[in-house]
């Protein structure tokens, strides 16, 4: 890994780390980006920080970049918007394509794809701002989910806007909280059980995605919310997770299937619950631009796999590329030979 990192350091003369941004996860993005920036520089890469909240994204075109390392979390960074801008500027970037990023950011669409392929995920109802809970159709759909319920924004991360609802009377307030972050919210079956996550890495140059060791998350009171994720010291992480080999391999295989089902690339992290009733894994969501802070789970899993933080960063950078091919000369839009 060190050798390939050194080769890449010469090939990638100038890299921008996209950091900060405009989402509710800005603070975490800055912490992630600072870690990545330092690792790139330590590996000989001429890396600069670029915050799209401070400068127009189009300014990247004039910086002579070989690639962008995306450390933006949430909307306007993890949802396909920045990826689309980079495709137009023809600047290679880390992570998933425009389409895969947008799909993965939308929890409802992600779950529909997974469910259609037989990948286990909780049943849910999506409600938009202004929809009535009292309508016959919504009441019937929500009753079918039972209780307790998990309520969350459809397109947000870091557990922002999340509420566990134990009775119907609390559903309205939980929806109002979730809808502060997005125009639609998911109401899904709450799966009681142990919580796990699986980090995924593509090999540079193509090939199948690789699952890193499974991490078990043991949050105080089972509350793995924003503060316990990033700022508290009470949450315990067990890596490798204390589960048998068969269950480990099942979680890893499901995570790889989930990644490939959405067309993801580069790297990602899949969050999983182990249903205590059935002892089977259920997939919650996938993150296509996971955290890279000192509390983050992808670096933790990589360490268990024998990879330093710097080597992890360099491997992710090595997968940076453009995902949209240019049309052949003379075959662009409007070419008379097309019709």
Order of alpha helices (4+ residues) and beta strands (2+ residues): alpha-beta-alpha-beta-beta-alpha-alpha-alpha-beta-alpha-beta-beta-alpha-beta-beta-beta-beta-alpha-beta-alpha-beta-beta-alpha-alpha
